[in-house]
């Protein structure tokens, strides 16, 4: 997994370097052509090309600003050449930069209406640059204008396709999130119903006992109060989670035995899994809804091992009580690698709700005294190339949605030792 991440990282870096190098080469050609031309107006072309190269380099930070600057400078240059009846031509670096920014703008600028307007503005500017050749006659200008329109059409098609793929992935992620919220809501509904059923049964029993032995009613009332408090806690977790009205199966939740059984079944088909449950963890230690989510995270993690890392040698899983220091250590290691400028060999992906940081969750865990942490690691694996070509799935998105809905945090990614790790933590 770590080797695959480094490969992807360097492929992206080299692609960016190749793109900038290609534009600089075109800019050099523009400069050489302008230096040998007697008309000084031709110098506007390499100037526009330089602005375009800078805009492409900074497009991830200032995409709209760079595109607007290049469109303005290029159009004003064409207008100036037209007014002075000078002899000019569109620069190669200028055209290449406009096409690159058009593709990126159609893919990333929000909303899509604004992206389409910028794309149309790029077409107008490209056609205006072709008009710089009017001094040599209308035929060259028309021919270059047609060629630029064809290039703009290809760039627009590529940008629109990338935008379509991006929207499809967003819709798929949203669908997974909604599905997980609805599934979680059903489970929480079952847990609350389970508690309320116990309250009703104990209340009926207390009524019978009160008629025969009134002094025994107090313990029953305490049990009812405790059951009511547990029900209220589960109902608070239900806030902001929508519930679908269907005939889904109802169950009171998962247990530690269910997790052990799942691990044993997975190990039977390989690879081997060791599952360690730390001291102090019982079915009563963790809230039922949290236990159900831990079961789901473990299930999804093991499924991902079999699906995306078929060559895994072995898997380690452990469920322990912690003070939240694991996530703080993770945040510190990421920050240290970022400050030293190292390649993201061990970068992990943190799936968190808006406005929540790793430090916030760890602080919450520490404030409450302890947290429960599930960690799954697989060793000795490499990514299957045939699977990698298909792209990532949405299992992590769904797991994160369930974890965050219960106030927890989920991180996933490679470790410095080369293993792949998924870690979920909930404050107690």
Buried (B, 14 or more C-beta within 10 A) or exposed (E): BBEBBBEEBEEEEEEEEEBBEEBBEBBBBBBEBBEEBEEEBBBBBBBBBBBBBBBBBEBEEEBBEBBBBBBEBBBBBBEBBBEEEBBBBBBBBBBBBBBBBBBBBBBBBEEEEEBBEBBEBBBEBBBBBBBBBBBEEEEBBBEBBEEBBEBBEEBBEBBBEBBEEEEEEEEEBEEBBEBBBBBBBBBBBBBBBBBBEBBEEBBEBBEEBBEEEEEEBEEBEEBBEBBBEBBEBBBEBBEEBEBEEEEEEEEBBBBBEBBEEBBEEBBEEEBEBEBEBEEEBEEEBBBBBBBBBBBBBBBBBBEBBBEBBBEBEBBBBBBBBBBBBBBBEBBEBBEEBEEEEEEBBBBBEBBBEEEBEBEEBBBBBBEEEBBBBBBBBBBEBBBBEEBBEEEEBBBBBBBBBBBBBBBBBBBBBBBEEBBBBBBBBBBB
